Every structure is written in structure tokens, then in C-alpha cells.
Amino acid sequence: MDGAGLSIALLGPLEVRLDGRPVRLTTSRLRALLAVLAVSAGDAVSVERLARALWGEKLPANARRSIQTYVTRLRRAIGRTAIRTTPDGYLLDVDPGQVDVLRLRALVAEAGRSRGTAAERALVEEASRLWRGPPFEGIDSDWLRAAVSPSLQELHLSTVERRIDLRLAEGRHGELVAELIGLAAGHPLRESLWGRLLVVLGACGRQAEALALYERLRRRLADELGTDPSAELRRIHASLLRPGPPPDVAVFSCVVEPCAGVCVISGRGEGDRRFLAFVWSPGQWSPV
């Protein structure tokens, strides 16, 4: 790899390092160019896609020439050989493990293949630590926000939920309360997080608090979405109303299919019923 000394972090504020030294990219379009190349590191990205990511629908008069100019400037910052020219675009020649987005996907995929083994928890924990905040912070690109960020957000949350499930299986309910309260507040309509929070509160003897939160969520779902809580949440709620052991919570695992850009979420819910969901973002994987 010609970009062997290059590392790029996009899960949070952009961080670029070359041989351990920080690299400062002075313009928004240079940052967007690097980010688009980085999320496809090792694969060619067409000039058309790069132009769409940098300018949206308001393309310059000569988009190809403008892209060439920015690529030249980016090469000066990260190394001339780090970006290769291809017949229809450009390719970032860096080990995918040096790009946190690609590292996250690889770790989650490996964790899915290692489900139920001792290795799974370490992989899930490592994947969770890569997340520093919303993807592409400080990068102005509507294309990245619309086509790439949603699937990364979903992948992160599903990974966090799996990490929580593994800790719940170890009986570590008390240490999860504060984290789950924060997560549920940040994602007020994500019922899978609320379900885990209700289970944890119930296990910690805080049934009254759990019931109050359930009622708050029920009203929010009715007001904002016109729906009732899911069957799983209703089951947890019913278990909180009667004495007995705390309810189980649905367990999720995630696998990212290589080259497909799809987050596949599978699990087992009430009555041992299995489910499968595909999370993707329109426009990310089709030609521009």
C-alpha cells in the first residue's frame, strides 16, 4: 500500500494522520474529497460521484478539471502516491484497517461470524470504541450525510445494543442504567433501546421509574408516529406490572455484507420468533 503511513478517522470529527503526524486540510472540499475516497478505500470512485459529493447538484462548469485540481492539492497533503488515478476516477490506496469506517464494518462482520464465542465480546467492544460522534463532523457534503451516514448510525447503534446484551447476559444491569438513559434520550423513538432500558430498570428494582418511562414513550409514539409500542415493549411492560424475574430483551446481531454496503440485522424475539432486517441508504451503492 502506497498510503501505508496514512490513517483517517471519520466517525466523529475528521482526523487525518500521516506517519503519526496530524494533517490539516484547509478547505471543506478537500475534506469532503478525502472522506469520499476513504469510505471506498481500495476501490475506484468515479469523477461523477466525487463531483456529486463535493458540489451536489450545482456542479462547476468543468467538474473534471476541478476534481483534478483538488486531487493534486490532496496529494500534496497526504502523499503523492496515496491517490491513484483510474480510467474513470480515483482510488485511495490505503489499508482499509486504517480507515475507521471500514474498520468498524469489518469488526462488526467478524463479530457476527463469531457470535456466541469468547471472541465476540472483544470484537464488539473494539467496534464500539471507534465511534467518537456523528460521522463526517466538520465535512460539508450532503451526499455523505444522506447516502453514507444513516447506515453507519444504524450499524453503531446495533453494535451498542449487542454490547449491552452481552453485558446483560453477565448480570451487569446496574452499570448500564446511566448509559441506556442517555442513549434512549438521544434516540427517543428507538424502541429497542427503550426496551433494554426498561429491562435494566426492572432488574434494578426501579419498576415505578420504568413504568413512568414506558408511559412517556407510549404517548410520544402516539403523538409523533400515530402508533402503539411494539409487541416486545408491551410484553416488557406487562412483566413490570407483575412480580417475578426480569424479562428478557430481544438480542440482536449485525453483519455487514462485503461490497454490498448493507447492514443486516437479525435476532430472536418473543416466542422464539426470528426476524431479519436490511438497513441501507438510497443512492450509496448505485452509480451516480
MITOR-44472 format. One line per 4 residues: number of its first residue (from 1); their letters; for each residue x negated, y, z negated of N, C-alpha, C. Coordinates in steps of 0.001 Angstrom, whole numbers, m for minus. Last residue first. Layout:
N
NUM> A> X,Y,Z,X,Y,Z,X,Y,Z | ... .
END
This chain:
288
288> VPSW> 23659,6925,9772,24115,8317,9807,24252,8755,11256 | 24772,3573,9189,23919,4533,9897,24517,5922,9873 | 25591,2695,5778,25896,2698,7196,25063,3743,7892 | 25053,2948,3133,24382,1858,3831,24757,1774,5301 .
284> QGPS> 26374,5183,2175,24999,4952,1768,24304,3953,2667 | 29009,5456,2904,28015,6251,3636,26600,5915,3280 | 30502,4938,m231,30650,5059,1220,29538,5911,1811 | 29001,2918,m2605,29290,4311,m2276,29381,4461,m765 .
280> WVFA> 30241,238,m4697,29370,783,m3659,29802,2205,m3377 | 30765,m2631,m6455,30728,m1171,m6587,29758,m642,m5551 | 32877,m5369,m6731,31788,m4796,m5943,31878,m3279,m6059 | 33663,m7892,m9105,33893,m6556,m8551,32661,m6104,m7807 .
276> LFRR> 35393,m10644,m10421,34258,m10192,m9616,34611,m8850,m9026 | 36224,m12822,m13171,36503,m11748,m12228,35217,m11329,m11538 | 37888,m15502,m14900,36696,m14897,m14324,37110,m13787,m13369 | 39420,m16232,m18005,39575,m15907,m16592,38332,m15169,m16105 .
272> DGEG> 39646,m16955,m20631,38553,m17546,m19865,38698,m17285,m18376 | 41503,m15360,m21856,41932,m16642,m21342,40901,m17315,m20469 | 39963,m12341,m20848,40947,m13029,m21676,41369,m14340,m21027 | 36973,m12782,m18917,37847,m12013,m19791,38805,m12883,m20565 .
268> RGSI> 33802,m12637,m17627,34828,m13558,m18089,35679,m12810,m19110 | 32242,m11313,m14649,32427,m11507,m16078,33538,m12480,m16372 | 30235,m9257,m12479,31057,m10426,m12741,31206,m10599,m14235 | 29470,m6952,m10065,29743,m7090,m11490,30662,m8294,m11681 .
264> VCVG> 27091,m5853,m7896,28088,m6906,m8073,28266,m7158,m9559 | 26324,m3166,m6030,26282,m3621,m7420,27422,m4615,m7614 | 24561,m3072,m3011,25842,m3304,m3667,25607,m3769,m5095 | 22534,m2905,m1161,22879,m1713,m1915,24174,m1843,m2668 .
260> ACPE> 21430,m4841,382,22838,m4545,610,23268,m3288,m114 | 18866,m5421,m251,19105,m4845,1069,20569,m4517,1331 | 19866,m7763,m2694,18795,m7094,m1960,19256,m6660,m581 | 22471,m7102,m4860,22097,m7902,m3708,21035,m7169,m2909 .
256> VVCS> 22230,m7048,m8252,22147,m6199,m7075,21689,m7043,m5917 | 24352,m8031,m10812,23348,m8466,m9855,23375,m7507,m8690 | 25321,m8147,m14216,25200,m7406,m12965,24104,m7987,m12096 | 27868,m9231,m16482,26517,m9334,m15954,26486,m8631,m14614 .
252> FVAV> 29817,m8830,m19443,29527,m8514,m18059,28093,m8879,m17718 | 32382,m10013,m21515,30948,m9919,m21278,30701,m9738,m19795 | 34955,m8720,m23540,34544,m9282,m22255,33067,m9023,m22027 | 34708,m9486,m27003,34839,m8489,m25950,34350,m9118,m24663 .
248> DPPP> 36624,m11009,m29605,35510,m10993,m28672,35758,m9897,m27655 | 37779,m9490,m32663,37971,m10064,m31334,36673,m10088,m30556 | 36927,m10531,m36007,36960,m9518,m34957,37104,m10164,m33595 | 39187,m12675,m37876,37872,m12355,m37340,37976,m11323,m36233 .
244> GPRL> 41888,m11039,m39702,41232,m12172,m39069,39889,m11759,m38536 | 45012,m9272,m39748,43748,m9691,m40341,43180,m10894,m39607 | 46196,m7174,m37088,46376,m8326,m37967,45025,m8739,m38537 | 45536,m5105,m35503,46736,m4937,m36315,46976,m6105,m37271 .
240> LSAH> 43457,m5899,m33953,43155,m4947,m35016,44341,m4775,m35970 | 44693,m7427,m32038,43887,m8123,m33048,43533,m7206,m34205 | 45856,m5450,m30473,46720,m6355,m31234,45934,m7069,m32334 | 43537,m4334,m29346,44401,m3533,m30220,45278,m4428,m31081 .
236> IRRL> 42657,m6447,m27776,41820,m5983,m28882,42653,m5190,m29881 | 44816,m6526,m25973,44511,m7691,m26813,43671,m7290,m28018 | 44574,m4066,m24767,45785,m4343,m25550,45562,m5555,m26455 | 42146,m4415,m23449,42238,m3435,m24531,43470,m3689,m25391 .
232> EASP> 42953,m6403,m21609,41875,m6672,m22567,41928,m5699,m23737 | 44884,m5106,m20093,45284,m6248,m20922,44226,m6553,m21973 | 44306,m1501,m20323,44182,m2819,m19703,44650,m3911,m20659 | 46730,1075,m21075,45461,374,m21298,45485,m1011,m20664 .
228> DTGL> 48685,2408,m18307,48560,1886,m19662,47170,1279,m19838 | 48614,5472,m16341,48513,4023,m16536,48488,3687,m18019 | 48222,8076,m15502,49561,7506,m15408,49566,6001,m15571 | 45886,9431,m15801,45941,8431,m14735,47332,7839,m14545 .
224> EDAL> 46320,11363,m17785,45418,11660,m16678,45536,10686,m15516 | 48278,10364,m19597,48335,11748,m19130,47521,11963,m17856 | 47529,7684,m20046,48875,8007,m19563,48921,9400,m18952 | 44927,7989,m20978,45171,7208,m19762,46541,7533,m19170 .
220> RRRL> 45456,9477,m23303,44648,10046,m22226,44895,9311,m20905 | 46929,7685,m24840,47550,8935,m24394,46765,9545,m23232 | 44990,5692,m25237,46256,5367,m24576,46934,6613,m24038 | 43023,7077,m26674,42737,6611,m25325,44027,6305,m24569 .
216> REYL> 44424,7476,m29060,43930,8633,m28306,43648,8235,m26858 | 44827,4837,m29827,45993,5671,m29525,45578,6903,m28721 | 42167,4088,m30282,42966,3408,m29255,44160,4268,m28852 | 41534,5727,m32426,40857,5927,m31142,41619,5251,m30011 .
212> ALAE> 43162,4599,m34394,43358,6001,m34011,42710,6290,m32658 | 42051,2040,m34568,43430,2198,m34115,43717,3637,m33670 | 39498,2661,m35566,39636,2013,m34263,41043,2194,m33716 | 40152,3701,m38068,39492,4560,m37084,39648,3982,m35682 .
208> AQRG> 41239,1391,m39208,42061,2593,m39077,41471,3538,m38036 | 39050,m437,m39218,40226,m667,m38377,41045,596,m38160 | 36352,m817,m40024,36884,527,m39761,38097,432,m38833 | 34799,m3056,m40426,35830,m2731,m41407,36460,m1372,m41212 .
204> CAGL> 33152,m3714,m38397,32547,m2964,m39497,33583,m2541,m40541 | 34808,m4841,m36555,33866,m5735,m37237,33217,m5057,m38431 | 36079,m2520,m35627,36831,m3526,m36360,35922,m4452,m37151 | 33938,m1281,m34313,34553,m632,m35475,35347,m1642,m36298 .
200> VVLL> 33500,m3191,m32288,32446,m2894,m33259,33034,m2245,m34505 | 35917,m3079,m30858,35464,m4337,m31458,34447,m4072,m32561 | 35912,m425,m30010,36968,m887,m30911,36563,m2181,m31606 | 33657,m463,m28309,33671,396,m29491,34727,m77,m30487 .
196> RGWL> 34506,m2216,m26313,33365,m2586,m27150,33330,m1749,m28430 | 36579,m673,m25248,36843,m1978,m25818,35729,m2423,m26740 | 35217,1546,m24272,36125,1720,m25397,36443,379,m26054 | 33863,346,m22137,33106,914,m23253,33989,1071,m24481 .
192> SERL> 36016,m389,m20520,35107,m1428,m21001,34244,m923,m22153 | 37271,1995,m19798,37908,1149,m20805,36971,75,m21343 | 36438,5054,m19266,35831,3737,m19016,36287,2778,m20109 | 37213,7599,m19740,38188,6734,m19088,37622,5348,m18784 .
188> PHGA> 35103,9024,m20902,36358,8894,m21642,37395,7976,m20998 | 32131,8971,m21308,32876,8299,m20235,34280,7992,m20761 | 31205,10242,m23544,30676,10675,m22251,31407,10079,m21072 | 32522,8819,m25524,32826,10244,m25371,32347,10756,m24020 .
184> ALGI> 31303,6345,m25203,32728,6473,m24927,33129,7930,m24743 | 28672,7006,m25991,28950,6531,m24635,30424,6694,m24275 | 29039,7753,m28693,28508,8692,m27723,28809,8290,m26292 | 30025,5347,m29721,30841,6567,m29839,30361,7594,m28819 .
180> LEAV> 27851,3663,m29212,29095,3464,m28489,30029,4666,m28588 | 25920,4695,m30994,25674,4676,m29549,26974,4555,m28764 | 27154,4298,m33488,26846,5655,m33030,26632,5692,m31522 | 27418,1401,m33529,28559,2308,m33651,28246,3677,m33056 .
176> LEGH> 25344,m359,m33573,25858,29,m32262,26942,1096,m32327 | 24657,m1224,m36046,23698,m343,m35376,24197,155,m34030 | 26800,m2975,m36715,26646,m1679,m37366,25730,m726,m36623 | 26455,m5375,m35199,27552,m4440,m34938,27270,m3040,m35483 .
172> RGEA> 24818,m7631,m34539,24251,m6324,m34894,25271,m5210,m34646 | 25238,m10281,m33850,25885,m9756,m35049,25401,m8383,m35471 | 24341,m11169,m31489,23434,m11367,m32610,24010,m10822,m33908 | 26276,m10321,m29794,26158,m11767,m29984,25231,m12103,m31142 .
168> LRLD> 25672,m7632,m29747,26868,m8076,m30462,26804,m9567,m30749 | 23447,m7705,m28090,23264,m7346,m29496,24482,m7742,m30327 | 24674,m8416,m25707,23636,m9286,m26253,23388,m8983,m27721 | 26365,m6223,m25352,26931,m7555,m25555,25907,m8502,m26170 .
164> IRRE> 24494,m4194,m24904,25332,m4143,m26093,25919,m5520,m26387 | 23525,m5018,m22427,22613,m4935,m23571,23405,m4924,m24878 | 25858,m4746,m20923,25288,m6081,m21114,24323,m6091,m22295 | 26154,m1987,m21044,27185,m2843,m21623,26651,m4268,m21852 .
160> VTSL> 23870,m1196,m19645,24026,m821,m21057,25051,m1722,m21732 | 24580,m2208,m17143,23401,m2731,m17827,23458,m2415,m19322 | 26761,m627,m16547,26948,m2072,m16657,25773,m2722,m17375 | 25499,1856,m16427,26499,1606,m17460,26742,109,m17640 .
156> HLEQ> 23738,1469,m14190,23231,1811,m15527,24243,1446,m16605 | 25552,993,m12138,24558,m24,m12482,24006,214,m13883 | 26905,3420,m12065,27620,2195,m12413,26655,1099,m12839 | 24817,5130,m11283,25522,5359,m12545,26238,4088,m12997 .
152> LSPS> 24244,4014,m8790,23228,3977,m9840,23867,4200,m11215 | 26564,4581,m7401,26227,3173,m7632,25149,3035,m8699 | 26470,7463,m7409,27549,6716,m8075,27200,5260,m8355 | 24006,8233,m5937,24140,8384,m7384,25260,7551,m8004 .
148> VAAR> 24382,7848,m3156,23456,7012,m3916,23744,7052,m5415 | 26260,9548,m1996,26030,8237,m1405,25188,7309,m2262 | 26460,11975,m3435,27666,11270,m3012,27405,9821,m2615 | 23853,12790,m4052,24867,12784,m5102,26075,11930,m4716 .
144> LWDS> 22606,12607,m1551,22147,11772,m2662,23217,11672,m3746 | 24115,14569,m178,24097,13184,282,23653,12246,m829 | 23573,16954,m1434,24927,16415,m1543,24957,14949,m1138 | 20826,17834,m3114,21210,17043,m1946,22591,16459,m2172 .
140> DIGE> 18488,19120,m4905,19711,19636,m4294,20000,18855,m3010 | 17279,18014,m7905,17189,17787,m6455,18520,18180,m5837 | 17656,18140,m10589,16736,19111,m10003,16541,18938,m8518 | 18201,14710,m10899,18311,16015,m11543,17246,16952,m10976 .
136> FPPG> 18538,12125,m9930,18221,13205,m8996,18411,14599,m9602 | 20881,10732,m12287,19900,10607,m11200,19749,11903,m10401 | 21060,11798,m15690,21713,11672,m14384,20683,11608,m13257 | 18454,10119,m17642,19515,11089,m17451,20149,10904,m16083 .
132> RWLR> 16681,8099,m17802,16359,9302,m18574,17443,10356,m18473 | 16293,4689,m17682,17283,5755,m17495,16956,6935,m18392 | 14568,2726,m18438,14210,3520,m17267,15107,4746,m17111 | 15708,1272,m20490,14740,2318,m20843,14353,3191,m19653 .
128> SAEE> 17238,m649,m19188,17911,454,m19881,16957,1596,m20180 | 15244,m2418,m18298,16044,m1679,m17325,16726,m477,m17977 | 14382,m3431,m20751,13461,m2655,m19913,14228,m1827,m18893 | 16690,m4785,m21581,16156,m3687,m22386,15227,m2815,m21549 .
124> VLAR> 16884,m6727,m19568,17957,m5739,m19736,17459,m4540,m20531 | 14530,m8178,m20029,14750,m7534,m18737,15809,m6438,m18846 | 14952,m9131,m22619,13810,m8265,m22356,13989,m7510,m21052 | 17249,m10758,m22189,17325,m9573,m23046,16174,m8611,m22775 .
120> EAAT> 16321,m12823,m20452,17341,m11868,m20039,17328,m10602,m20878 | 14558,m14658,m21479,14006,m13545,m20695,15046,m12467,m20423 | 15994,m16659,m22639,15295,m15726,m23533,14792,m14508,m22776 | 19112,m16904,m20771,17770,m17334,m21150,17135,m16296,m22060 .
116> GRSR> 21489,m15915,m19874,21538,m16963,m20871,20181,m17484,m21302 | 20340,m15082,m16648,21412,m14988,m17635,21410,m16197,m18574 | 18553,m14591,m14706,18038,m15188,m15949,19098,m15250,m17035 | 19835,m13266,m12699,19375,m14629,m12402,18904,m15358,m13661 .
112> GAEA> 20206,m10862,m14038,21353,m11656,m13647,20981,m13091,m13337 | 17559,m10021,m14242,18299,m10338,m15464,19529,m11186,m15149 | 17028,m9503,m11558,16313,m10587,m12227,17018,m10998,m13515 | 18736,m7306,m11192,18919,m8509,m10392,18242,m9707,m11053 .
108> VLAR> 17580,m5540,m12978,18945,m5988,m13214,19237,m7262,m12417 | 15052,m5183,m11790,15163,m5732,m13141,16557,m6274,m13411 | 15742,m4035,m9299,15045,m5323,m9348,15184,m5976,m10720 | 16933,m1617,m10056,17706,m2607,m9313,17058,m3986,m9403 .
104> LRLV> 14717,m378,m11345,15963,m658,m12063,16756,m1749,m11355 | 12946,m111,m9209,12580,m951,m10344,13821,m1337,m11144 | 14270,1733,m7670,14088,384,m7141,13699,m593,m8240 | 14134,3921,m9447,15421,3463,m8918,15315,2019,m8429 .
100> DVQG> 11364,4300,m9876,12213,3794,m10963,13576,3303,m10480 | 8796,3112,m8012,9963,3999,m7907,10998,3491,m8895 | 6955,1159,m8178,6516,2494,m8591,7610,3544,m8441 | 7993,m1096,m7051,7915,m1047,m8506,7470,290,m9047 .
96> PDVD> 7591,m757,m4314,8913,m448,m4887,8907,m380,m6411 | 4617,848,m3403,5168,m347,m4030,6528,0,m4636 | 4932,2852,m482,4617,2740,m1906,5253,1458,m2434 | 5301,4565,2013,4523,3340,1835,4035,3258,397 .
92> LLYG> 8160,5672,3383,7303,5897,2222,6614,4586,1885 | 8604,6429,6756,8628,5377,5746,7670,5742,4625 | 10681,7998,9271,9510,7953,8395,9721,6893,7319 | 11791,7580,12652,11819,8314,11397,10538,8184,10609 .
88> DPTT> 11662,5946,14847,12820,6842,14741,12868,7624,13433 | 9077,4699,14758,9660,5149,16031,10827,6108,15901 | 7443,6263,11887,8020,5111,12582,8674,5595,13870 | 4756,7313,9916,5692,7662,10981,6151,6387,11680 .
84> RIAT> 4374,7031,6397,4086,6539,7731,5165,6988,8700 | 3004,8473,3656,4188,8511,4519,3780,8094,5924 | 519,8217,2526,1663,7692,1771,2933,7649,2609 | m1597,9393,3770,m1244,8041,4201,m30,7466,3480 .
80> RGIA> m1869,11897,2528,m1526,11823,3949,m1028,10450,4359 | m419,12737,m536,m1397,11918,191,m964,11678,1622 | 1302,14491,m1698,1251,13131,m2261,256,12228,m1545 | 937,17006,m444,1147,16926,m1890,911,15527,m2440 .
76> RRLR> 656,16571,2255,m408,17320,1572,m301,17144,60 | 3084,15338,2752,1849,14554,2826,693,15268,2137 | 4785,17528,2614,4870,16494,1584,3619,15621,1586 | 4073,18922,4917,3860,19541,3610,3886,18513,2488 .
72> TVYT> 4882,17049,6841,3483,17486,6779,3170,18096,5423 | 7608,16987,6316,6815,15774,6104,5334,16131,6005 | 8344,19572,7101,8437,19199,5691,7645,17932,5395 | 7869,19355,9862,7175,20372,9062,7197,19995,7581 .
68> QISR> 9632,17333,10609,8187,17150,10797,7390,18119,9934 | 12054,18639,10112,11680,17468,9312,10182,17226,9419 | 11942,20566,12135,11954,20992,10738,11560,19837,9815 | 12073,18937,14403,10876,19747,14163,10801,20196,12708 .
64> RANA> 14659,17885,14013,13494,17001,14078,12209,17774,13802 | 16354,20128,14118,16209,19373,12874,14960,18495,12889 | 16600,22954,15330,15753,21835,15724,15426,21028,14468 | 18543,24477,13965,18577,24379,15430,17755,23201,15932 .
60> PLKE> 19651,22680,10994,18914,23736,11704,18932,23482,13204 | 22990,21777,10006,21661,21409,10457,20967,22587,11124 | 25176,21542,7930,24612,22771,8504,23166,22533,8927 | 25929,19252,6654,26493,19483,7989,25882,20698,8680 .
56> GWLA> 22894,18674,4991,24317,18403,5098,24790,18599,6522 | 20163,18993,4746,20965,20151,5139,22463,19900,5181 | 19044,16600,3713,18426,17894,3402,19352,19072,3676 | 20601,14501,4634,20336,14612,3199,19804,15983,2824 .
52> RALR> 20531,14906,7389,21812,14988,6692,21594,15177,5184 | 17800,14474,7853,18380,15794,8114,19699,15953,7377 | 17603,11759,7192,16842,12752,6436,17440,14144,6618 | 19231,10664,9201,19613,10541,7785,18875,11561,6938 .
48> EVSV> 17757,11408,11488,19144,11841,11327,19585,11762,9872 | 15358,10068,11156,15348,11533,11110,16764,12050,10876 | 15720,7125,9084,15822,7863,10344,15780,9368,10117 | 13356,5406,7279,14540,6259,7162,14591,7125,8412 .
44> ADGA> 12075,2117,6793,12113,3359,7572,13433,4091,7348 | 11071,880,3599,11939,803,4777,11954,2156,5477 | 9465,1527,1498,9154,304,2225,9998,100,3457 | 12047,3138,m264,10603,2897,m137,10341,1529,496 .
40> SVAL> 14458,4393,m480,14332,3368,560,12874,2998,766 | 14087,6247,m2372,15136,5262,m2649,15167,4166,m1582 | 12067,7804,m1111,11733,6935,m2244,12807,5888,m2499 | 13297,9364,842,12311,8359,1253,12069,7346,141 .
36> VALL> 14834,10919,m878,15494,10080,126,14545,9005,630 | 12825,12203,m2392,13813,11344,m3045,14470,10406,m2043 | 11427,13727,m483,10747,12651,m1193,11752,11686,m1813 | 13509,15495,277,12858,14627,1257,12176,13449,566 .
32> ARLR> 14018,16851,m2122,15056,16004,m1529,14453,15027,m521 | 11595,18201,m2450,12024,17243,m3465,13080,16296,m2898 | 11650,19817,m189,10552,18857,m355,10942,17790,m1373 | 13903,21330,m763,13958,20382,351,12793,19406,325 .
28> STTL> 13097,22913,m2944,14175,21946,m3104,14175,20913,m1990 | 9540,23289,m3430,10817,23660,m2812,11828,22532,m2966 | 7254,22316,m4727,7679,23698,m4980,9028,24063,m4385 | 6344,19729,m6700,6896,20029,m5376,7666,21337,m5487 .
24> RVPR> 3560,18708,m8415,4657,19684,m8425,5076,19980,m6990 | 2520,15823,m9953,2579,16525,m8680,3781,17453,m8716 | 382,14787,m12620,1685,15254,m12133,1549,16022,m10823 | m1791,11969,m12330,m1658,13425,m12456,m297,13874,m11922 .
20> GDLR> m1974,9275,m11768,m1767,9685,m13145,m1579,11172,m13359 | m2091,9168,m8998,m3260,8754,m9781,m3187,9282,m11212 | 499,11276,m9085,m466,10731,m8144,m1745,10461,m8910 | 3928,11485,m9874,2540,11413,m10321,1695,10747,m9244 .
16> VELP> 6918,13163,m10440,6035,12581,m9432,4617,12619,m9971 | 10158,13285,m11521,8774,13242,m11979,7951,12510,m10924 | 13257,14867,m11821,12248,14331,m10912,10862,14418,m11546 | 15329,13953,m14570,14553,14979,m13861,13459,14331,m13008 .
12> GLLA> 16877,10802,m13771,16697,11935,m14661,15969,13023,m13892 | 15482,8793,m12024,16586,8563,m12957,16501,9574,m14092 | 13212,9084,m10564,14391,9810,m10092,15590,9662,m11020 | 9800,9033,m10320,10912,8800,m11246,12072,9700,m10852 .
8> ISLG> 7111,7559,m8736,8212,8515,m8562,9357,8112,m9477 | 3622,7354,m8168,4804,6891,m8895,5860,7984,m8865 | 739,6358,m6388,1894,7240,m6448,3013,6595,m7255 | m1414,4831,m5717,m1515,5643,m6920,m327,6541,m7156 .
4> AGDM> m681,3616,m3293,m861,2787,m4492,m896,3611,m5764 | 168,4223,m691,557,5079,m1808,392,4383,m3128 | m602,2147,955,m1391,3377,1008,m1052,4327,m127 | m838,m1197,0,0,0,0,m875,1250,0 .
END
